[in-house]
Amino acid sequence: MIKTVRFTDVQIELAHGAGGKASRRLIEGLLLPYLTNPVLEALSDAASLEVNGTRLAFTADSFVVKPLKFPGGSIGELAVNGTVNDLAVSGAKPLALLSTLILEAGLSAETLELQIRAMAEAGERAGVNIVGGDTKVVEHGKADGLYITTAGIGLVDTRVKLSPGQVRPGDQILISGPIGDHGITVLLARGELDLEANLSSDTRAIWPLVELLIDKAAPGLRWMRDPTRGGVATALNELARDAKVGIALCEEKIPVREPVRGACEVLGLDPLHIANEGQFIAVVSKEYAEQGLESLRALPGGSLSAIIGEVCEEHRGSVVVRTSYGATRVVDMLVGDPLPRIC
């Protein structure tokens, strides 16, 4: 049965793809009323279905990043990593990918080859193959050279049951590394701002880190998410709303590289709203949090992992940040799209 459509915006804007309030409004107000079903209503990074006694995770993604190549990565590498990461934070080992290429007439064969090679190399590092897909070509000027869409399948680890409903006050908020690297790197790579920074995208496949966390802390692992569009703030606000809890972060414990912090100060942005493509947030029960953190810090790429806050009874439905000066500020979901086309 089709539910009532509540989407009142008269046209689609860039903000509807930014992962913040406008995206949520579009999904809940227009898409879900027509497509609603119990799996889709979970609004997870991957759908989870049981097939002949085996639980599988399915996900799909699309990539329209501009420019196609940036320090530390490219659209091809991003397409693979972003898809396997959506599976990983759903507690699933990535198994295989499909990919569709939307090519613009006039795209150089050399550019395309570089991106296909980047996809192949990223797949090899992540331990997955691209097993099929499709290719379409559109007129010159219609696709910024190349868009990529992907679909992925993974095998869900039965030791974990991840959902907002599992989250409890006292649980700890763990992050796998510094935030904001990807969004600021892509912004600066466009050359539109008179800013320079020695910074690279954090794009990578996170399954090795997630797998180790599951091994060490599965009984206390409640929820995970990769904070891409909308950043950490948006992901945690969605959790606070869906789980009907409050979330309190400690500002001085949130890992942010100085180039990211400096660029955000100049541009009037909050690092908590900036996209990441190689980090994940995990909510872990208090008795397993330190054990999980130690395991991540011992793995290459996890040395800067940190516990940045906790789930609380207060501030239900909201995220607050406690500063080093003892003040508290509310951090809302991303509003608008200050950094379009970053993934």
C-alpha positions in Angstrom: 0.0 0.0 0.0 1.3 3.4 -1.0 1.7 5.7 2.0 1.1 9.5 1.9 3.7 11.5 0.0 4.9 14.3 2.2 7.7 15.7 -0.1 6.8 19.4 -0.8 9.9 20.7 -2.5 9.0 21.8 -6.0 12.3 20.7 -7.6 15.4 18.7 -6.9 18.5 20.6 -5.8 22.1 19.6 -5.1 21.3 19.5 -1.4 19.0 16.6 -1.9 22.1 14.5 -2.7 24.3 15.8 0.1 23.3 13.2 2.7 21.8 15.7 5.1 18.4 17.0 6.0 17.3 17.5 2.4 18.3 13.9 1.5 16.4 12.5 4.4 13.4 14.6 3.4 13.5 13.3 -0.2 13.9 9.6 0.9 11.3 9.6 3.6 8.9 12.0 1.9 8.9 10.8 -1.7 10.8 7.5 -2.2 9.7 5.4 0.8 5.9 6.1 0.3 6.0 4.4 -3.0 8.7 1.7 -2.5 8.2 0.9 1.2 8.9 -2.6 2.5 10.3 -3.8 5.8 13.9 -4.2 4.4 14.0 -0.7 2.8 12.5 1.0 5.9 15.6 0.0 7.9 17.5 2.7 6.0 20.8 0.9 6.3 23.9 1.2 4.1 23.0 -2.3 2.8 19.9 -4.4 2.6 20.0 -7.7 4.5 18.2 -10.7 3.2 18.2 -14.4 4.1 18.5 -16.8 1.2 18.3 -20.6 2.0 19.6 -20.0 5.5 22.4 -17.7 4.4 22.2 -14.0 5.3 23.4 -11.8 2.5 23.9 -8.0 2.3 23.2 -6.1 -0.9 24.1 -2.5 -1.6 24.2 0.0 -4.5 26.0 3.3 -4.9 26.8 5.9 -7.5 29.8 8.2 -8.0 29.8 11.6 -9.6 32.9 13.1 -8.0 34.5 16.1 -9.5 37.4 16.1 -10.5 37.8 12.5 -11.6 41.3 12.3 -10.0 42.4 13.9 -6.7 45.3 13.5 -4.2 45.0 10.0 -2.8 42.4 8.6 -5.1 40.1 8.8 -8.1 36.5 8.1 -9.1 37.4 4.5 -10.0 39.0 3.7 -6.7 36.3 5.5 -4.8 33.6 3.4 -6.6 35.1 0.2 -5.3 35.9 1.3 -1.8 32.6 3.1 -1.3 30.7 0.0 -2.2 32.6 -2.5 -0.2 32.6 -0.1 2.8 28.8 0.0 2.8 28.8 -3.8 3.0 31.5 -3.8 5.7 29.6 -1.5 8.1 26.6 -3.8 7.7 28.7 -6.5 9.2 29.2 -8.2 5.8 32.4 -9.5 4.1 32.4 -8.1 0.6 32.2 -10.9 -2.0 31.6 -9.3 -5.5 30.7 -6.1 -7.3 28.8 -5.1 -10.4 29.6 -1.8 -12.1 27.9 0.5 -14.7 29.8 3.1 -16.5 28.1 6.3 -17.9 30.6 7.7 -20.4 30.5 11.1 -22.0 31.2 11.3 -25.7 34.6 12.8 -26.1 36.1 11.2 -23.0 39.7 10.3 -23.8 40.5 6.5 -23.9 43.5 7.2 -21.7 41.4 8.7 -18.9 38.9 5.8 -19.1 41.8 3.3 -19.0 43.3 5.0 -15.9 40.0 4.7 -14.0 39.3 1.1 -15.0 42.8 0.2 -13.8 42.1 2.1 -10.6 39.0 0.0 -10.1 40.8 -3.2 -10.8 43.6 -2.4 -8.3 41.2 -1.3 -5.7 39.2 -4.5 -6.1 42.4 -6.5 -5.7 43.3 -4.7 -2.5 39.7 -5.2 -1.2 39.6 -8.9 -2.2 36.6 -8.6 -4.5 36.1 -9.0 -8.2 33.9 -6.9 -10.5 31.8 -9.7 -12.1 29.6 -7.8 -14.4 27.9 -4.5 -15.3 26.9 -2.3 -18.2 28.2 0.6 -20.2 26.3 3.6 -21.7 27.5 6.6 -23.6 25.7 10.0 -23.5 26.2 13.2 -25.5 29.2 15.5 -25.0 28.6 17.9 -22.1 26.1 15.6 -20.3 28.2 13.6 -17.8 31.4 15.5 -16.8 33.4 12.7 -18.5 32.5 9.7 -16.4 29.9 8.6 -13.8 30.1 5.2 -12.2 27.3 3.2 -10.4 28.0 0.0 -8.5 26.2 -2.8 -6.7 27.8 -5.2 -4.2 27.0 -8.4 -2.4 28.4 -9.6 0.9 28.2 -12.4 3.4 26.8 -11.2 6.8 28.7 -12.2 9.9 26.2 -14.0 12.1 28.1 -13.0 15.3 26.7 -9.4 15.0 23.2 -7.9 14.9 23.5 -4.3 14.0 20.7 -1.8 14.2 19.7 1.4 16.0 17.4 -0.7 18.1 20.5 -2.4 19.7 22.0 0.9 21.0 21.8 1.6 24.7 22.8 4.6 27.0 26.4 4.1 28.1 27.5 2.6 24.8 30.7 4.2 23.5 31.2 5.9 20.1 34.3 4.7 18.4 35.8 6.2 15.2 38.5 4.5 13.1 40.6 7.6 12.3 40.8 11.3 11.4 37.7 12.9 9.9 37.2 15.3 7.0 40.2 14.3 4.8 38.3 13.3 1.7 35.9 16.2 1.5 38.5 18.9 2.0 40.9 17.1 -0.4 38.4 17.0 -3.2 37.3 20.6 -2.6 40.9 21.9 -2.8 41.7 19.7 -5.9 39.1 21.7 -7.9 41.5 24.7 -7.7 38.6 27.1 -7.1 39.9 28.3 -3.7 43.1 30.1 -2.9 44.0 27.5 -0.3 46.8 24.9 -0.2 47.2 21.9 2.1 49.3 18.8 2.2 46.3 16.5 2.3 45.1 13.3 0.6 41.8 11.5 0.5 41.3 8.8 3.1 39.6 6.5 0.5 40.3 2.8 1.4 38.5 -0.5 2.0 37.7 -0.7 5.7 36.8 -4.4 5.9 40.1 -5.5 7.5 39.4 -3.1 10.4 35.8 -4.0 10.7 36.6 -7.7 10.6 39.1 -7.4 13.4 36.6 -5.3 15.5 34.0 -8.0 15.0 36.5 -10.7 16.1 37.3 -8.8 19.3 34.1 -7.1 20.2 31.2 -8.9 18.5 29.0 -9.4 21.6 29.1 -5.6 22.3 29.0 -4.3 18.7 25.7 -2.4 18.3 25.8 -0.3 15.1 28.2 0.9 12.4 28.2 3.4 9.6 30.7 4.9 7.2 30.2 8.7 7.5 30.4 9.7 3.9 28.0 12.5 2.7 27.0 14.7 5.6 29.9 13.4 7.7 30.0 12.2 11.3 27.4 14.7 12.4 24.7 13.5 10.0 25.3 9.8 10.6 25.1 10.2 14.4 22.0 12.5 14.2 20.3 9.8 12.2 21.3 7.2 14.8 20.1 9.5 17.7 16.7 10.0 16.0 16.2 6.4 15.0 17.4 4.9 18.3 15.6 7.6 20.4 18.8 8.4 22.4 21.2 11.3 22.9 24.8 11.3 21.8 27.5 13.3 23.5 30.8 13.8 21.8 34.0 15.1 23.4 35.5 17.6 21.0 39.1 17.2 22.0 39.0 13.5 21.4 37.8 13.7 17.8 40.8 13.2 15.5 41.1 15.9 12.9 44.2 16.7 10.9 45.5 20.3 11.1 45.1 21.0 7.4 41.4 19.9 7.6 40.8 22.0 10.7 42.5 25.0 9.2 40.5 24.8 5.9 37.3 24.4 7.8 38.0 27.5 9.9 38.7 29.5 6.8 35.6 28.3 5.0 33.3 28.4 8.0 32.7 24.6 7.9 32.5 22.0 10.7 34.8 19.0 10.3 31.9 16.9 11.6 29.9 17.7 8.5 32.7 16.8 6.0 32.6 13.6 4.0 34.9 10.6 4.7 35.6 7.7 2.4 37.9 5.5 4.5 36.6 5.7 8.1 33.8 4.2 10.0 31.9 4.9 13.3 31.0 2.0 15.6 28.8 2.0 18.7 30.2 -0.5 21.2 29.0 -1.5 24.6 31.2 -0.1 27.4 32.6 -3.5 28.4 34.0 -4.1 24.9 34.9 -0.6 23.8 38.5 -0.4 25.1 39.2 -3.9 23.8 37.9 -3.0 20.4 39.8 0.2 20.3 43.1 -1.5 21.2 42.6 -4.0 18.4 42.0 -1.3 15.8 45.1 0.7 16.9 47.2 -2.4 16.5 46.2 -2.8 12.8 47.9 -0.8 10.0 45.7 2.2 9.3 44.0 2.1 12.6 46.6 3.8 14.9 44.5 7.0 15.2 41.3 5.3 16.1 39.6 6.9 19.1 36.6 6.7 21.5 35.0 10.1 20.9 31.8 10.0 23.0 29.0 8.0 24.3 25.3 7.3 24.0 23.3 9.0 26.8 19.8 9.4 28.2 19.9 13.2 27.8 19.5 15.1 24.6 17.3 12.4 23.0 17.2 12.7 19.3 20.2 15.1 19.2 24.0 15.1 19.1 25.9 17.5 21.4 29.6 18.3 21.5 31.3 19.1 24.8 34.2 21.5 24.3 37.5 21.7 26.2 36.2 24.8 27.8 33.2 23.0 29.4 30.6 24.4 27.0 28.1 22.3 25.1 26.9 22.9 21.6 24.3 21.0 19.5 25.5 19.6 16.2 22.6 19.1 13.7 22.5 17.2 10.5 24.0 18.8 7.4 21.8 21.5 6.0 22.3 22.4 2.3 25.4 21.2 0.3 28.5 23.2 1.0 30.7 20.7 -0.8 28.8 19.2 -3.8 30.1 16.4 -5.9 32.6 15.0 -3.4 31.8 11.3 -4.0 
